[in-house]
Amino acid sequence: MQAPQDELNKNPPSMGARVLTGLTDGICGIAVAAIVLVVLIQVVGRLLDSPFSWTEELTRACFIWMVFTGVAASIRHADAARVTVLLNYFPKFVKNSALPIYVLCNLIFSTLTIWTGLYLVRQQVVMHEHIATLGVPSWTVGIVLPLSAALSIFSLIQSLKLHRNIIAVTEISMQE
């Protein structure tokens, strides 16, 4: 039996998979780098007794972007939390329905998050909300909610293609 990584190397990723990887991992990487840089600026400012007022808000905004796009990346890698140990105690029909339940719950949650996120962003735009210390519209942070939920749906589709055995509770995935 070949390792899952060996199976991935046989088929090069599609253009859509590369774009999805670039978006999720790229946004997360940029957000982490920005957090490190802004916190470093904040520390230097405090050491010089001249702290910057905008660093806390920008760190928070980058953290929000990192967390929400990280969810999409986690789904793409099938790293989302699963209760496979608990499923061992259920009858076989429950184990067999683990994959459809996983997919359905992800789709419902992501769809509701898109809807709620768009409502939130619309409200921020209509109310002309701004982040006071940064001087930027609040929707620039809020837009990550529907964006990451949409990325999560595409990540779920990619994950089903690449990691179906890991997501589904099969005898092979239980031994790993």
N, C-alpha and C positions, 0 to 999 in steps of 0.2 A: 504494500500500500504506500502510495506517495504522500508526502507531506502537502498540506494545502498550499504552501508557498510555491512548491514545484509546479502544481497545477496552474497557478497564476502566471508563472513565467512562460508557459507554453503559448498562451494567447496574449498578444500585446493588448493593452487597454485601448478602448475605442476613444474617439475624439471627445465624446460626451463624458466619459469616465475621467479623462485627463482634465477637462474643464471643471468638472465637479470637484476633483481632488485639488485643483489649483485654487478654486474658490474657498472651499472649506479650510483646507490646510493653510492656504495663503493668508486669508483673513485672520485666522487664529495666530499665525506666526507674526504678522504685522502688529496685531493687537498686543501680543506678549512683548515684542520688541519695544513698542511704544510705552507700555507700562513700565518696563525696566528703565527706559530713558527718562520718562517723566518723574518717576520716583527718585532717580538719581539727581535730577534737577531740583526736586523738592528737598532732598537731603542737603545738597550743596547750599541751597538758599537758606535753609535753617541754620546750617553751620556758620554762614556769613551774617546771621541775624537779620536777614532780609527775605523771609519766605514769600513765595509767589502764591497769590490767591487762587489761581486757576489750576494748579497741579492736582488737587484732590478731585475736582470735578472731571478733569480729563482722564485721570487714572480710573475713576469709576466708570466713565463712558467706555473706555477701552476694555475694561474688565467685563462689562455687559456684552460687548461685541464678541469678546473671546469666549465667554461661556455659551452664548446662544449658537454661535457657529461651531463651537466644540461639540454641541449636541448632535448637529448634522454630521460632523466628522465621526463621532462615536457610532452613530447608526450605520454609516457607510462601512465601518470596520467591524460591525456586529459586536461592538464592545458594550452595548447597552446592557444594563442589569437584567438578568434572567433568573428565574427561580427553578433551575434544573434539578437541584437537590430535592426540593419539595415535590417536584413532579414525579420523582421515583415512587412516591407513596400513593399516587393516584392510579386508577385503572388505565388500561391501554388506550381506550377511546379518548381519554383526556390528554394523554401524552401525544396521541396522533393529531389532536386539534391544537397543539401548542403553536404551530406555525401560523395557521389562519387567525388565531386569537392575537398573536403578536402583530401580524400585519394589520388587522382590523383596528386594534387599539392605537397603533402608530398612526394610521391614516385618520382616524377620528380625532386624535389629539392634535395632529399637525393641521388638519383642516380648521378645527376650532381656534387654534393659535393664529393661523393666517387671518381668519375672520376677526378675531379680537384685536390682533395687531394692526390690521388696516383701520379698524374703528378707532383705536388709540392714536394712530398717526394722523388720521383725518381730524380728530379732535384737537391734536396739537397744532396742526396747520390752521384750522379755523380759528382757534383761540390765540394764534400768533405767539405761542409759548416759546420762550428763549431760555437758554442756560445762562444765568446772569454773569457768572465769572468768565465764561468763554465767549459770550456774545454770539452764539450760534443757535439756530432753531432747535428745539427739543426733538423734533422729528428725526434729526440726524442720528440720534441714539435710538429712538423708538422704532425706526424702520427695520432694525435688525430682527425684531420679533416676527413679522410676516416673512421677511427674507429667509431667515434661518429655518422657519417651518416649511417653506417651499423647498429649500435645499434638503431638508430632512426627508421629504417625500421622494425626491430624486435619489437621495442616498439610500433609502429603503429599497428602491427598485434595484440599484446597483448591488446592494448587500444581498438581496435575494438571488442574484445571478452568481455572486462570488462565494457567499457564505451560507448557502441554504442548509447544509448539514450542521453547521454550528447553531443556527437559529432554531431549526427544528430539533426536537428532542428525539434523536435517533440513537440506536445502539452505538454507532460509531462516535457520535458527539459525547455520549455519556462516558465512554472509555477515555477520552482525551483529557 
